[in-house]
Amino acid sequence: MSLQPGIRYVTSRDGTRLAMAVWGSGPPIVGVALHLGDHIDAPSVVARHWGDALSRHQSFVRFDARGCGLSDRRASEISLVSCLEDLEAVVDVLGHDRVTLLGWSHGAALAVEFAASHPERVGSLVVYGGYARGRLKRVADAAHVKEAQAVLEAVRVAFGEDVSLTASFRRFVSSRVFPSATEQQLEEIDAAGVGRFSADVAAAYTAMMYETDVSDSARRLSCPVLQFHARRDVVVPFDEGCHLASLIPRTRFVPLDDRDHLPLENNPHWPQVLGELRKFLAWPQDAATVTAASPQSPDGLQHRLMAILAADAAGYSRLMAIDERATLASLDAARQVFKQQIDAHHGRMVDAAGDSILAVFETASGAVDAALAIQQELAASSAAEGEAHRMQFRIGIHLGDVMVKGDGTVYGNGVNVASRLQALTLPGGILVSEGVHSTIGKRSGCRFEDHGLHSVKNIAEPVRTYRLSVEGVVP
């Protein structure tokens, strides 16, 4: 990868000088990484393979954030607004009507905000390891605030002036970001990061991202988006990646069975990433990218981000004890209602064993609309029946990752969460997770009531839930 034409400088709106470098030629793809990274004039194992791959097909642009690397080290302000102005200055100097943005990690939120604010300037967006909500925007109780303050102090120590004192701590941080890295790679990563910014700059960027929330901007995105996230990422939880994907109208979400926050050049999933990039950015299928095709899963499972609807008949055993024939007839009629509404809202019924229903949808809105229609129709059809004989269903909806077998069966924690949600709600009710609530927003006709945090089996963090009500449905 050869540097063309060398380091050049652009000036942001407040006069801050920004260093940038360009590899290759053609339509630009601009990397957005904020303060974390390596030297733009001497890429390390962190970014070298990105430059090699991207510059083969188009120009790849990197720039040092204010206060970092070769950019102005005495930046007067570090805020989301100033960072957006910096990115705008870089995009403007490229001379193209539209660019592709590549947002890594914390830089993804900045890329999302810029794409939403300047839709005429961004043709497409790629996100890797990103999120919409900073740490303190996810949960902001006293314990999390205290933890965030401790991390900020640790950041000041890690990037302090005494390099020998802070080396072991930086190595610990790097090993969490890149748990699969070799000792040699960790040494190269550490060497590339030493001296790029001060402890105060590192703390300022960390504090800024803790308070960032681009959820509303993500909903406004009009460009196509390709998003990657590692399932076992400990830096940005996988659920936060799913949350971001649930907000974006036109996104392709690619979950990776990986633990590295970002992929190094020897990462076994890097060929899959390249294959997805080739399709998304319409690169030609040459010899260099043929090998990057997505690998076939040996167990025949496909990983998908879907809205999962789980339903269960309330008091089914009691109803059977009262009148078996009438209960079975009511169950058959209810299944027909579920089937019709699921089909009408572009979903797919996966299972209807016993008195339970499981369905999946491409969108959260489809699942919610189907659930509302089902509960309304069931309530209307059973209105004449007495309370003791009325069959009612609990419905839970979650937006999450599932594994789909060749026969259409679905598995995974997303199914577990949806099943747990339906068990927590009232008969005739609908309970949704945070991802569904965020996606639907304040849509007309929907009223949400915060139902608190609830623990779910095999899910590390509690799930925030919301009860959904609509006219005609009592609970």
N, C-alpha and C positions, 0 to 999 in steps of 0.2 A: 504494500500500500504506500504510494508516494504522495507527499504533501503538495497540493497545488492550490494557490500559488505561494504558500507560506502564511505566516501569521499576518492578519490584517486587523485593524481596529475600527470599530464603529462607536458612535457616541449616543448614549441614551438621552432621554428628554431632560434629565436633571444634570447632564454634563458628565456622568460616569462613563469612563472608557471601558469598552468590552473587547476582549481578544477573541477572535474566531479563526477557524481554519476550515478549508474545504478540500475534500478528496473527490476525485472523479469528475464527471460532467453529466449534464442532463438535468431533468426535473429534480429540484432539491428535496431532500428529506432532512429535517432539522432535528437533531438530538436535544432533548430537554432533560437535564439531570440535576439542576440546582447545584449545591456545593459539593456533593459527593462525586467521586470519580477519580480521574487521573489527569496527566498532562496532555493537553490537546495536541501539542507538538511532538509528543513521544508516547503514543498509546500503549497501555499495559495489557496484561492478560484480561483485564476487565472489559476493554472496548476494542481491542485490536481486531477480533474476528467480526465484530459488527461492521467496522470500516471496510475490511476486506470484502465482505459480502455485498454491502449496500453500494459501495463505490464501483462495483463491477457493472451496475445497471443504471445508476443515476448519481448525482452529486450528493455527497454526505457531508453535512455541515455540523460542526460542534463549536460551542463557545463556552468560555469560562464565565461562570456567574459572577456578579459583582462581589468584590471582596475576596475573590479566589483566583489562584493560578496567576496567569499573565494579565488578568483584568485589573482595574483600579482596586487596590487593596484598602483604600480609605473611603469606602462607599459611605455616603451620608445617611442613607436609609436602606434598611432591608425589610421589605414588606411585599405582600402579594401584588400590590399596585405597581411598585417599582420593578418587580421581576417581570410583570406583564409588559411594562414599557421597554424593558431590556429586550425581551423576546421580539417585540414589535420592531425595534431598531434593527435587529439581526435579519428578520424577515424582509423588511423594507429594502435593505441594501442588496439583497439577492437579485432583485429585478424581475421576479416572476409574479404573475398574477396570483397564483396559488401554490402552496407548498404542502408537503406531507409532514406532520409532526410525529416524532417518536418520543413518547414520555416514559422514562424509566423511573420506577420507584416514586420518590417524593415529587419528581418532576412531572409525573403524570397529571397531578391535580392542576399544575400550572398550564400544561398543554390543553387539558379539558376546558379550563377557564378561557384561555385565549381562543380556542376553536369556537366556543359558544359566543364570545364577544365579537369575533371577527370572522363570521361564516363565509364572507366573500374572499378571505385570504387563505383558508384551509380547505384543501380538497379531500384529505383523508387523515385519519389519526390512528397510530399504533400505540398501544399501552402495554407495558410489561411490569408486573408487580405493583400496580397502582391502586389508588383508593380515592374515594370522594370525601371521606370524613377523617380529619386528623384525630389523634389519640383522645384529646379532650372533647371532641365533638361526638364521639361514640358513647362514652360513659364519662360523666364529669362529677362523680361523687367524691367525697373527701379522700378516700383511699387512693383513687386514681390521680387526683390532683397532687397528692403527696408523692406518689410514684413518679409522676411527670417531673416534679421539682428535683427529685433525686437523680433522674436521668440527665436533666440539664446540668446539674453539678458534675456528674460523671463525664459529660461531654467536655466541660471546661477543663477537667483534669486530663482527659484523653488527648486533647489537642493543645495542651499547654506548651510552654517553651522548653521544658526539660525533656528532650526527646528520649533519653535513656530511661527516665522515670515512667514515661507514658507508653512505651513500646508494648509491654505485656497487655495493657488494657486495650490498646488498638488491635492487637492480635486477637484478643477475645471477641471484640466487635466484628472483625472481619470473618472470623470462623462461624459466627452466627449468620452473617449475610451469605457466606459461601461455605456451608458446612462440608461440601464435597471437595473443596480445594486441597491440593497437596501442600506440603510445607514450602516447597519452592514457590508455588503460586502465592501463598500467603505472604511470603517475604517480598515478592514483587509488588503485590497489592499495597503492602505497608510502605514500601519505598516510594511508590508512586503518589501516595497520599500525604507523606510527611512534608510540612511546610507549605501546603497549598492554601491554607487559610489559618487565621488565628483562632484561639479558643473562643473569643467573643463572637466572631463571625459564625462559628459552628453552633454556638448556643443560640444566636439570633435566628438562624435558619430553622433550627430544631423547634424553638418556641413558636415561630411563625406557622410551621406545618402542623403543630399540635392544635392550633386554633383554626385551621383552614377547613372550610366545608364548601365544596363545589357541587353539591347534590342538585340544586336548582339549575345550575349551568349544564350539568350532565343531561338533564331532561330536555334541554333546549338544543342539544347538538343535532345538526342537520346532515353532517358528513358521515360517510361510512366509517366504522371503527372496527379494528381488529385488536382483541385484548387477550393477553396471556397471563396466567397466574399459576404458581406452583401450589399444589394441594397442601404440602407440609411446610409452607413458608412460615417462619417464626417471626420475621420482621414485620410483614403486613399479613395479618390473618387471611386465610383463603375466603372466609365469609365476607370480608371487606371487599375482596375482588368480586365476589358474586353480587354484593350490594351495588357496586359501581356498574357492573354489567346490567343489572336489573333496571337501572335508571336510563340507560342510553337507548334511544329508539332504534338505531340501526347498527347493532354491534354483533360481531361474531366472537363469542367467548370460547377460548381454548384452554381448558384446564390441563395442567401437566402433572404427571405422577412424579413429582420432584420435590426436593427440599431446599434447593438453592433459591434465594430470593431473586437473583439474576443469573443467567447462564454464563459460565466461562466457556472458553473455546473447546474444551474437551468434554463438555456436558453431553451425556448421551441423548438428550432431547433437542440439542441444537439442530440436527438435521430436520426434525419435525417443525421447529420454528421457521427455518429457512423455507421449507415447503409451503407453509401457510403464508409467509411473506411473498413468495413468488406468485401465488394465486391472487392474493389481495392487491398487490401492486402491479399485477399483470406483467411480470418479467418474462422474457422469452425462455422457453424450455431448452436451455443449452446444456452442454455436458457438465457444467459446474453446478447446475441446480437440479439435474435429474436425480442425483443422489440425495437430495434434500426432501424427497417425498415423505409424507407422513407414514410412519410404520404401521403395519396392520397389528392390531392387538391380538396376541396369541390366544386369548380366551374368547375372542369374538365379541367383546364388549365395546360399546361406544359410550364415551363420556359426553353428556349434554347438560346444558343449563336449561331447566324447564320449570314451569309452575306445576306443582303437584297438589292435587285435590284429594283428600281422604275423607271419607264419610262413614258413619256407623249409625245404625238404628238404635235409638235410645229405648231402654227397657224392653228389648226384644224377647228375652226369656219370660218376662212377666206377661207380655201379650200372648205368647205361645201357650202359656199355662191357662189363660182365660179362654182363648178360642183359636185353635191351631189353623183351621181352614180360613177363617177371616184374616188372620195375621199373614198367612202365606199369600193370600190374594192381595192384601195391601202392599206386601213386599214386592210382588211382581209388578203391580201398578207403579210403585215408586221407582223401581228399576227402569221402567219405560220412560218415566219423566227424566231421570238422570241421563239415560242414553240419548234422548232427543235433544236435551239442552247442551249436553257435552258436544254432540255432533254439530249442533247449530252454532256453537262458539269455537269451532275449529279445534276441539280437543279430541282425545282418544281414551276410551274406557279400557283400562288395563286389566282390571280384575273386578269381579262381583261375587266373590265367595261368601257364603253365609249371608249375614246381614250387613256386610261392609261393601264399600265402593272405593276403587282407586282409579284415578284418571290423571292424565298429564296434558299440559297445554304449552304452546310455544311462547305465550305471553301471560303475564300476571293479570292483565285486564280481561283476557279471555276467560281465565279461571274464575275471577271475581264475578264477571257478568253471568257466567253459567250458574255459579252458586246462588246468586241473588234470584235468578229466574227459577231455579229449582225450589228454593225455600218459599218463594211466593206462590208457585203453583201447588206445592204440597200443602201449604197452609190453606189455600182456597179450597182445594179438593176435600180436605178433612175437616172443614169448619163445622159441618153438621154433625160430626161424630162427637161422642162424649169424651171428656178428658182421659178417662181410664182406657178407652179403646183406640185412641188416636195414635198413629205411628208418626213419629218425628225423627229427624236425622240431625246429628251434629256434623258440622263440616269444618275441616281445617285446611288452610291453603298456605303453602310455603314455596318460595322461589329459591331453588338451590340446585346443586349438582347431583345428577343421577347417572347410573350405569344402565345402558339399554342393551339387552341381549338381542340376538338375531330374531327371536320369536316375539319380540315386543315387550317382554317382561322387564320391569324396572327394579333396580335395587339401589341401595346407598343411604347415606345419612339424610338426604333430602326427603326420602320416603318416611324415615323415622320421625323427622320433625313434623311433617304434615299429620301423621298418625297421632302424635302426642298433642298437637293443637286441637284436633277434633275431640279428643278425650277431655280437654280442659274447658270446652265451651258448653253452653246450655242446649237442651233439646230444641231444635228449630233455629239454632244459632250458627254464626260463622265467625271463626277466629283465624286471624292471619298473622304472619310473621312480619318483622320490621322491613324486610326486603319488599314484600308485597305492598305494605303500607306506603313506603317511600315511592314506589313506582306509580301507584294510583294517585297519590297526592290528595288534593282537595277537589276531586272530581265531583261534579254536580250529581246529587242523588245518593251519595255515599257519606255516611257518618261513622267516624271511628272513635272508639273509646279505648284509652290506654288500659290494657289488662295486666300490665306489669311484666317482670322478668320471671321466666320459668326454666328450670333445668330439664335437659333432654338427654337421654341415654346416648353415650358415645360422642356427645358434643361438649367440648371443653368449656365454652362460655355460655351463660344463660341466654335464652332467646327472648327478646322483647316481643310482646304480643299485643294485638289490637282486636277488639270486638267490633265487628261490622254490622251495622243495622240499616234497614231500609224500610220504606213504607210498605205495610202489609205483612211484615215479619216481626213477630212479637218480641223475641229475646233481644 
